[in-house]
């Protein structure tokens, strides 16, 4: 759309969506990590609309909370598509009005731009987005005249035998000249079995007033697919997922098994990243080049550095530096910042911690509320004891320290630089730099004790 024209997008999102059988408003159901209504709002913005109004009703407060930088109109009773547009009447000016639906998340901005171009070049007062389908049953049919202008939209129940053979159908998406739409909305009637106001009747009003109505026909029927139930939600999600995966692969990402890989719409991935089967990448995750993700790994809202490997692990709201290896079977809960060329190995759990460059926790450790310096080695079975029953406390292990196996670090505590903690120690006091801390009972051997107690097992 060009910068000189004003285009108002009205997005209809007031319906309950009874066939979803859900407490959640229909338009807030997610596809690839994003609510359906968000896709539609983004589509309108990317197409270049000047302003967006969302008509809300059922679950209005929830829908409003999900969206930014849009205006709202309220439809208290859902009395048809025409009635929904009427609720946005105060926003309609002499510019253009684009009518969209909150449950059509697959529509592309380029389609809207092409529809706008068609509308302007054809000198139309209204343009309908249409498509041809093999089985048009239940859809409104597009009736054209000899000049290819639209003279009517005939619903299935009103169509005669010849009209029912028509395969071009109405998507319900329109572009109107605002001043004529505003006038036509005042003429809408609800004298039908449902006592509702239909937007299709606006097209009849335009034709009765000798206004020019066109139809822009698209090839990809998937774009205008509406989502009314969970089955259609899964179908739309599959289509969107394929689009997302194709985009990443064409941008240089290797995805070994696309049918077993799930990537949210908001994820950014650099070239030469490899995604192995069973991987789920969610939210606003950013993965830098040469990283290897998977197999069977979940990453959400995290930053994965260049050349990082994450194997069979879960990473949530964390940042991982260049060249670091994670897993297999590591669990990074939210709030971690891990440095470069570090190692967080198998069955290591970490949360709300900083972990320095070149440091290692190779296996079977819990690092909670910790600040681990550079070049630190945490042995097998190290536990950061961070909770006293009421509050969480932090543990600090400074650069180049070595913490032996089965050590408990009872927070708050600091282990100084270049220090060693002997295996089996429970640390309750700060350890000075360059020190060895030992905190365990002295070993005693009581010879002959087993025989005296009669516990010796004789060989058979």
C-alpha positions, -999 to 999 in steps of 0.1 A, spaced: 0 0 0 13 34 -8 20 61 18 -5 86 4 -36 66 11 -53 60 45 -63 24 50 -82 14 82 -81 -23 90 -111 -36 110 -105 -71 124 -135 -90 136 -127 -109 168 -158 -108 190 -170 -144 185 -170 -170 213 -159 -199 191 -183 -225 206 -169 -253 185 -135 -249 201 -150 -261 234 -127 -239 253 -127 -213 281 -103 -193 260 -116 -169 233 -112 -185 199 -88 -159 185 -63 -164 214 -57 -200 205 -21 -203 194 -4 -215 163 33 -220 164 37 -199 196 15 -170 186 -22 -163 190 -43 -163 158 -53 -127 163 -17 -116 165 -10 -131 131 -39 -111 116 -28 -79 133 8 -84 121 -5 -92 86 -24 -59 84 6 -40 97 31 -56 73 6 -49 44 9 -12 53 -24 -2 69 -26 31 86 -46 21 116 -61 -11 131 -93 -15 150 -101 -49 166 -138 -56 173 -140 -75 205 -168 -91 224 -164 -125 241 -133 -125 263 -127 -88 254 -104 -81 283 -82 -111 275 -80 -102 238 -72 -66 246 -44 -76 270 -28 -96 242 -25 -68 216 -5 -36 215 -8 -5 194 -44 -12 181 -77 4 189 -108 -15 200 -145 -15 193 -169 -35 214 -197 -58 201 -219 -67 231 -241 -90 211 -228 -110 182 -254 -101 156 -235 -109 124 -205 -96 104 -223 -64 93 -232 -56 129 -196 -62 140 -183 -37 114 -210 -12 125 -194 -11 160 -163 4 144 -183 31 125 -167 59 145 -133 50 130 -144 48 94 -135 79 73 -134 86 36 -103 64 33 -102 27 25 -114 0 49 -100 -34 50 -121 -60 68 -103 -91 82 -111 -119 106 -93 -128 138 -95 -165 130 -77 -165 96 -40 -166 106 -26 -179 73 -33 -147 53 -1 -132 38 6 -94 37 16 -97 0 -19 -108 -8 -34 -77 9 -10 -55 -10 -19 -71 -43 -56 -68 -35 -51 -31 -27 -33 -26 -60 -61 -44 -79 -87 -22 -61 -69 10 -70 -60 2 -106 -96 -11 -113 -113 20 -99 -134 -2 -76 -156 10 -47 -154 -25 -31 -131 -55 -37 -138 -90 -24 -110 -115 -19 -120 -147 -36 -107 -182 -45 -117 -212 -65 -123 -244 -46 -131 -279 -59 -160 -283 -34 -177 -249 -29 -205 -264 -8 -217 -240 20 -197 -211 6 -212 -179 -9 -207 -179 -47 -193 -150 -66 -216 -139 -95 -198 -118 -122 -211 -98 -152 -197 -98 -187 -171 -72 -175 -160 -94 -147 -174 -71 -121 -192 -87 -91 -230 -83 -93 -239 -105 -64 -228 -130 -37 -253 -158 -36 -253 -181 -5 -257 -218 -9 -292 -219 4 -303 -193 -22 -284 -205 -52 -300 -222 -81 -286 -253 -98 -264 -232 -122 -251 -209 -95 -241 -239 -74 -217 -250 -101 -197 -219 -96 -164 -226 -79 -154 -191 -71 -162 -184 -34 -163 -154 -11 -136 -154 16 -154 -127 36 -123 -104 33 -131 -70 18 -116 -37 8 -142 -8 8 -141 29 0 -149 42 35 -175 69 27 -196 44 7 -193 17 33 -203 41 61 -235 50 41 -243 13 33 -240 2 70 -268 26 78 -290 8 52 -283 -28 64 -313 -48 75 -317 -79 97 -348 -93 81 -336 -129 79 -341 -160 99 -312 -153 122 -321 -116 127 -285 -107 119 -268 -80 98 -246 -95 71 -217 -78 54 -225 -96 22 -256 -74 20 -233 -44 17 -222 -57 -17 -259 -58 -28 -263 -22 -16 -232 -11 -35 -246 -27 -67 -280 -12 -62 -263 22 -61 -243 15 -93 -210 13 -74 -182 -8 -90 -175 -41 -72 -145 -62 -81 -131 -96 -70 -94 -103 -65 -89 -141 -69 -60 -158 -51 -45 -192 -60 -37 -204 -25 -69 -214 -8 -50 -221 24 -46 -183 30 -83 -178 36 -88 -208 58 -108 -200 89 -103 -218 122 -135 -229 140 -125 -260 159 -94 -279 172 -91 -300 141 -88 -269 119 -65 -254 145 -41 -284 140 -44 -281 102 -36 -244 103 -7 -251 127 7 -277 103 6 -253 74 22 -225 94 49 -249 107 58 -259 71 60 -222 61 84 -215 91 106 -245 84 108 -238 47 118 -202 54 146 -213 77 159 -240 53 159 -216 24 179 -192 46 206 -218 52 195 -238 82 198 -276 80 168 -293 94 174 -331 93 137 -342 98 112 -314 92 83 -337 100 97 -340 135 109 -305 142 88 -277 157 99 -240 155 78 -211 167 71 -181 144 92 -157 166 124 -177 165 155 -164 147 181 -188 134 214 -179 116 228 -198 86 247 -231 91 228 -241 122 218 -278 123 186 -288 139 183 -326 147 151 -345 150 127 -341 179 137 -305 186 112 -279 198 123 -243 196 99 -217 211 93 -181 218 118 -154 210 148 -178 208 179 -167 188 204 -193 176 237 -181 161 255 -198 133 272 -232 134 252 -243 165 239 -279 166 205 -284 183 192 -318 193 182 -344 190 151 -342 213 158 -308 227 135 -280 239 147 -244 238 124 -215 248 131 -177 248 169 -183 249 200 -170 232 222 -198 218 257 -186 208 279 -195 178 289 -231 176 270 -242 207 258 -278 210 227 -286 229 219 -324 231 188 -340 245 183 -311 269 158 -284 280 169 -248 279 145 -221 292 151 -183 292 188 -186 293 219 -173 274 246 -197 263 280 -184 250 300 -194 220 314 -229 218 297 -242 249 282 -277 251 250 -285 269 238 -320 278 229 -347 271 200 -345 296 208 -311 311 179 -289 324 185 -252 323 157 -234 341 151 -197 336 177 -170 344 210 -186 334 239 -169 317 266 -194 306 299 -182 292 320 -193 263 335 -228 258 319 -241 290 304 -275 296 271 -283 313 269 -320 311 245 -349 317 219 -346 345 230 -311 355 203 -288 366 209 -250 367 187 -220 375 192 -183 379 229 -187 378 260 -172 360 285 -198 348 319 -185 335 340 -191 304 357 -225 303 340 -237 334 327 -273 337 299 -292 355 302 -324 336 275 -345 354 250 -349 382 251 -314 398 226 -288 409 236 -251 404 209 -229 418 213 -191 425 251 -194 418 278 -172 404 305 -194 390 337 -178 377 360 -187 348 378 -220 346 359 -236 375 355 -274 377 324 -287 396 327 -324 403 300 -351 401 273 -346 428 280 -310 437 249 -293 451 244 -256 456 222 -256 488 204 -223 481 171 -226 501 168 -223 538 131 -230 539 121 -193 536 146 -175 513 169 -183 485 206 -174 489 235 -172 465 267 -191 463 298 -177 446 327 -198 433 355 -177 420 378 -182 391 399 -214 387 385 -232 417 381 -269 419 351 -284 437 353 -321 443 326 -348 441 296 -348 464 303 -313 479 275 -293 494 279 -255 492 255 -241 518 245 -206 508 253 -178 514 289 -188 509 319 -177 488 347 -200 475 378 -178 468 399 -179 437 422 -209 430 408 -229 459 401 -266 462 372 -282 480 378 -318 490 353 -345 479 325 -351 504 328 -317 521 299 -296 533 310 -259 530 292 -236 555 319 -209 557 337 -188 532 368 -203 517 398 -179 513 417 -177 480 442 -205 473 429 -226 501 419 -263 506 386 -268 524 379 -302 540 348 -307 561 342 -344 566 346 -370 595 380 -386 599 379 -422 586 386 -450 611 391 -487 602 380 -512 629 397 -544 620 379 -577 625 346 -561 632 326 -580 605 337 -615 618 331 -605 655 296 -594 646 289 -627 627 283 -609 595 310 -627 574 296 -646 545 314 -679 540 323 -689 505 302 -718 491 
